[in-house]
Amino acid sequence: MMERIEQDKILKEIELTDGEIKVYLSLLYRGAQTASNISKDTKLNRSNLYRIIEKLINKKLVFSSIIEKTKYFSITRVERIKEIYREKISSLEEKEREIENFIKNAEKISEIKLPKGEFVIEVHEGVEEIKRIMENILTLKKEEIVYAIGKEGVLAEYPGIKYWIDPLFKKRVKKGIKFIAVYNWHDKAKKAESRNTIIKYANLAGMGDIEISFYMDILLIYVMTKEKPRVVLIKSKEIVLAMVSYFKFLWNKAKEM
């Protein structure tokens, strides 16, 4: 037989309150009862009990009947639990469709091309906001490229991102999205071990503790100070094309490990 704690969990899944669960299980185990008996069994005061019973009746989980001029309450068909659960799933599926439609419309709006020469600049602050921005690379398609230049480890070694970033990179690799970088030379520089990842090194000491990445029409400048980590997002196809051209210049001069 199912334990009481498991029964409570199932009834909470259909969003019954603790009071509603007490009343329902009391009627389930003891059968038809008067309000007085339910109150004694559940330790609920009468005024609160009647509100709970009314809610259970509205949910078609409980019904009342008159027997010899006395009102009794009983549970309806136990299958009603499954019906409510299915209604909940159906409601969630409808909400999911609404959210998907919203996302599709939002994506169409975000994809509106800017007039030539125009661009958008945004500044995002905080680790969580930076992680959200970084996750956008997963919207790229197989064989598309993310370029990066600057100091290696600016993001990968930052507190709050250090252990989070590895699963993100694994997802990128699995999707076949390429990552090509030119980083500042350092003593621990080594050849990239992941698929779809190529790293070269050059003297970029002048860039300081900054990493720049770019793809499609998005350019990101990560300034990861301890006090206020920030990323500057620039949306401009022309600027990204210029950065890709500069990257190719650096790439030809950089060395692979």
C-alpha positions as CSV (number, residue, x, y, z in Angstrom):
1,M,0.0,0.0,0.0
2,M,1.2,3.5,-0.8
3,E,2.6,5.4,2.2
4,R,0.9,8.6,3.4
5,I,3.9,10.8,2.4
6,E,3.6,9.5,-1.2
7,Q,-0.1,10.2,-1.2
8,D,0.5,13.7,0.0
9,K,3.1,14.2,-2.7
10,I,0.7,13.1,-5.5
11,L,-2.1,15.3,-4.2
12,K,0.3,18.3,-4.1
13,E,1.1,17.6,-7.7
14,I,-2.5,18.6,-8.5
15,E,-2.0,21.7,-6.4
16,L,-4.1,20.8,-3.3
17,T,-3.2,22.7,-0.2
18,D,-2.2,21.0,3.1
19,G,-5.7,21.5,4.5
20,E,-7.4,20.1,1.3
21,I,-5.1,17.1,1.5
22,K,-6.0,16.4,5.1
23,V,-9.7,16.6,4.4
24,Y,-9.5,14.5,1.2
25,L,-7.4,11.7,2.9
26,S,-9.7,11.7,5.9
27,L,-12.7,11.1,3.6
28,L,-10.7,8.5,1.6
29,Y,-9.8,6.4,4.7
30,R,-12.9,6.9,6.8
31,G,-15.6,7.2,4.2
32,A,-18.6,9.6,4.4
33,Q,-18.4,11.9,7.4
34,T,-20.1,14.9,8.9
35,A,-18.2,18.2,9.2
36,S,-17.9,17.7,12.9
37,N,-16.2,14.3,12.5
38,I,-13.9,15.7,9.8
39,S,-12.9,18.5,12.0
40,K,-12.1,16.1,14.9
41,D,-10.0,13.9,12.6
42,T,-8.1,16.6,10.8
43,K,-7.8,19.1,13.8
44,L,-9.1,21.9,11.5
45,N,-11.5,24.5,12.9
46,R,-15.0,24.5,11.5
47,S,-14.9,27.8,9.8
48,N,-11.7,26.9,7.9
49,L,-13.0,23.4,7.2
50,Y,-16.1,24.6,5.4
51,R,-13.9,26.8,3.1
52,I,-11.7,23.8,2.3
53,I,-14.7,21.5,1.7
54,E,-16.2,24.1,-0.7
55,K,-13.0,24.3,-2.7
56,L,-12.8,20.5,-2.9
57,I,-16.5,20.4,-4.1
58,N,-15.6,23.0,-6.8
59,K,-12.7,20.8,-7.9
60,K,-15.2,17.9,-8.1
61,L,-13.2,15.9,-5.6
62,V,-15.9,15.9,-2.8
63,F,-19.7,15.9,-2.8
64,S,-22.3,16.3,-0.1
65,S,-25.4,14.2,0.6
66,I,-28.2,14.4,3.1
67,I,-28.8,11.2,5.1
68,E,-31.6,11.3,7.7
69,K,-31.5,15.2,7.8
70,T,-27.7,15.2,8.4
71,K,-25.2,16.5,5.8
72,Y,-22.4,14.1,5.0
73,F,-19.4,14.6,2.8
74,S,-17.7,12.0,0.6
75,I,-15.0,11.8,-2.1
76,T,-16.1,11.5,-5.7
77,R,-14.6,9.0,-8.1
78,V,-10.9,8.6,-7.3
79,E,-10.2,8.8,-11.1
80,R,-10.9,12.5,-10.7
81,I,-7.3,12.8,-9.5
82,K,-6.1,11.6,-12.8
83,E,-8.5,14.0,-14.7
84,I,-7.2,17.0,-12.7
85,Y,-3.6,15.9,-13.5
86,R,-4.4,15.7,-17.2
87,E,-6.1,19.1,-17.1
88,K,-2.9,20.5,-15.5
89,I,-0.7,18.9,-18.2
90,S,-3.0,20.2,-20.9
91,S,-2.8,23.7,-19.4
92,L,1.0,23.5,-19.2
93,E,1.2,22.4,-22.8
94,E,-1.0,25.3,-23.9
95,K,1.2,27.7,-22.0
96,E,4.3,26.1,-23.6
97,R,2.8,26.7,-27.0
98,E,2.1,30.3,-26.1
99,I,5.7,30.7,-24.9
100,E,7.0,29.1,-28.1
101,N,5.0,31.5,-30.2
102,F,6.3,34.4,-28.1
103,I,9.9,33.3,-28.6
104,K,9.4,32.9,-32.4
105,N,8.0,36.4,-32.6
106,A,10.7,37.8,-30.4
107,E,13.4,36.1,-32.6
108,K,11.9,37.6,-35.7
109,I,11.9,41.0,-34.1
110,S,15.5,40.6,-32.9
111,E,16.6,39.5,-36.4
112,I,15.4,42.7,-38.0
113,K,18.4,44.0,-39.8
114,L,19.8,47.4,-38.9
115,P,20.3,50.0,-41.6
116,K,23.8,49.9,-43.1
117,G,26.3,51.6,-40.8
118,E,24.0,51.6,-37.8
119,F,24.7,49.5,-34.7
120,V,23.5,48.8,-31.2
121,I,25.6,48.9,-28.0
122,E,24.5,47.3,-24.8
123,V,26.4,46.9,-21.5
124,H,25.5,43.9,-19.3
125,E,26.8,43.6,-15.7
126,G,27.1,40.6,-13.3
127,V,28.0,37.0,-13.7
128,E,24.5,35.6,-14.3
129,E,23.9,38.2,-17.1
130,I,27.3,37.4,-18.6
131,K,26.5,33.6,-18.6
132,R,23.2,34.4,-20.3
133,I,25.0,36.3,-23.0
134,M,27.6,33.5,-23.5
135,E,24.9,30.9,-24.0
136,N,23.8,32.7,-27.1
137,I,26.6,30.9,-29.0
138,L,24.5,27.8,-28.9
139,T,22.0,29.4,-31.3
140,L,24.7,29.1,-34.1
141,K,24.5,26.3,-36.6
142,K,27.0,23.6,-37.4
143,E,30.3,24.8,-39.0
144,E,29.6,28.5,-38.0
145,I,32.5,30.1,-36.2
146,V,33.0,32.0,-32.9
147,Y,36.2,34.0,-33.0
148,A,38.1,35.2,-29.9
149,I,41.1,37.3,-29.2
150,G,42.7,38.5,-25.9
151,K,43.9,37.0,-22.7
152,E,43.2,33.3,-22.3
153,G,41.3,32.4,-19.2
154,V,39.6,35.7,-18.6
155,L,36.2,33.9,-18.7
156,A,37.2,30.3,-18.0
157,E,39.0,31.2,-14.7
158,Y,36.5,33.7,-13.4
159,P,34.7,32.8,-10.1
160,G,31.1,31.8,-10.8
161,I,32.0,30.9,-14.5
162,K,35.0,28.6,-14.0
163,Y,33.0,25.4,-13.4
164,W,29.9,26.5,-15.4
165,I,31.7,27.1,-18.7
166,D,33.0,23.6,-19.4
167,P,29.5,22.1,-20.1
168,L,28.7,25.1,-22.3
169,F,31.8,24.4,-24.4
170,K,31.0,20.7,-24.6
171,K,27.5,21.6,-26.0
172,R,29.2,23.9,-28.5
173,V,31.5,21.1,-29.6
174,K,28.7,18.6,-29.9
175,K,26.7,21.0,-32.1
176,G,29.7,21.4,-34.4
177,I,30.1,25.1,-33.8
178,K,33.7,26.1,-34.3
179,F,35.8,28.1,-31.9
180,I,39.0,29.8,-33.3
181,A,41.0,32.0,-31.0
182,V,44.3,34.0,-30.9
183,Y,45.3,34.4,-27.3
184,N,48.2,36.3,-25.6
185,W,51.2,34.0,-25.2
186,H,51.7,32.7,-21.7
187,D,53.9,29.9,-20.0
188,K,51.0,27.4,-19.7
189,A,49.9,27.8,-23.3
190,K,49.0,24.5,-24.9
191,K,47.3,23.0,-27.9
192,A,43.5,22.8,-27.8
193,E,42.3,19.3,-27.1
194,S,38.6,19.7,-28.1
195,R,37.2,19.1,-31.5
196,N,36.1,22.1,-33.4
197,T,38.5,24.2,-31.4
198,I,41.8,25.8,-32.7
199,I,43.9,28.2,-30.7
200,K,47.0,30.1,-31.7
201,Y,49.2,32.4,-29.6
202,A,50.7,35.8,-30.2
203,N,52.0,38.8,-28.2
204,L,48.8,40.5,-27.2
205,A,50.0,41.7,-23.8
206,G,48.7,45.2,-24.6
207,M,45.1,44.0,-24.4
208,G,45.4,43.5,-20.7
209,D,42.7,41.4,-18.9
210,I,40.2,41.6,-21.7
211,E,38.7,39.0,-24.1
212,I,36.9,39.8,-27.2
213,S,34.7,37.3,-29.1
214,F,32.6,37.8,-32.2
215,Y,30.3,35.8,-34.5
216,M,27.6,36.6,-37.0
217,D,26.7,40.3,-36.2
218,I,27.6,40.2,-32.5
219,L,30.8,41.4,-30.9
220,L,31.4,40.9,-27.2
221,I,34.0,42.7,-25.1
222,Y,34.5,41.0,-21.7
223,V,35.9,43.2,-19.0
224,M,36.0,40.8,-16.0
225,T,37.0,42.9,-13.0
226,K,36.5,41.6,-9.5
227,E,34.3,44.5,-8.4
228,K,32.0,44.6,-11.5
229,P,32.3,42.0,-14.3
230,R,30.9,43.4,-17.5
231,V,30.4,42.6,-21.2
232,V,29.9,45.2,-23.9
233,L,27.7,43.9,-26.6
234,I,27.8,45.5,-30.1
235,K,25.4,44.4,-32.7
236,S,26.8,45.3,-36.2
237,K,27.5,43.2,-39.2
238,E,30.0,45.7,-40.5
239,I,32.0,45.9,-37.3
240,V,32.1,42.1,-37.0
241,L,33.3,41.8,-40.6
242,A,36.1,44.3,-39.8
243,M,37.0,42.3,-36.7
244,V,37.2,39.0,-38.7
245,S,39.5,40.7,-41.2
246,Y,41.8,41.9,-38.3
247,F,41.6,38.4,-36.8
248,K,42.8,36.8,-40.0
249,F,45.8,39.2,-39.9
250,L,46.6,38.1,-36.4
251,W,46.0,34.5,-37.2
252,N,48.7,34.5,-39.9
253,K,51.2,36.0,-37.5
254,A,50.3,33.8,-34.5
255,K,51.8,30.4,-33.7
256,E,50.0,27.2,-32.9
257,M,51.3,25.0,-30.1
